[in-house]
Amino acid sequence: MVKSLYSKEVFEHFKHPRNLGKIKNPDAVGEAGNLLCGDVMRIYLKIKNNRIVDVKGEVLGCLVAIANTSMLTTMVKGKTLKEALKIRKEDLIKKLGGPEKVPPFKLHCSILALDALHEAIYNYLKQRKLPIPKELKERHLAIQKTLKIIEQRHKEFIEFEKNLFDESTQKIH
């Protein structure tokens, strides 16, 4: 029998993800991405009385990215914003079976799910002119820097492809 790299929890949340999709008229949306693997996650929140009453996520990513986003949504639903901000990457990984069941080269997926959540909370607080914790401000700046680099690389890649296409069509004529 072949030993799996992933836990039954990872497979369960991958095969039967919870809370995936969009929320109509969300109170907040957060997005995060990774330069190396290209994964992108978006988290949508509905918030009432400082409590997350609904959460959904969209994922463009691998098995672990989908499982992490699904698990995170189940962990934050019903929590206050302050409680949700206390969830750490290690908490999420533990819920998915522990670090021995999430390969080291996939741990960044846990950070992405949390980054998207943090961005949603940051955006919610900023839109309502509420105090933003210092750590959340710092994390926001790092996430935004990464997203800008991803966007720039994507534009460069599109331009590169366009030039290749133009060159190949010129050779045909």
Secondary structure, DSSP 8 states (H G I E B T S, - for coil): ----SS-HHHHHHHHS-SSBS--SS-SEEEEEE-TTT--EEEEEEEEETTEEEEEEEEEES-HHHHHHHHHHHHHHTT-BHHHHHT--HHHHHHHTT-GGGS-GGGTHHHHHHHHHHHHHHHHHHHHTT----HHHHHHHHHHHHHHHHHHHHHHHHHHHHHHHHHHHHHHH-
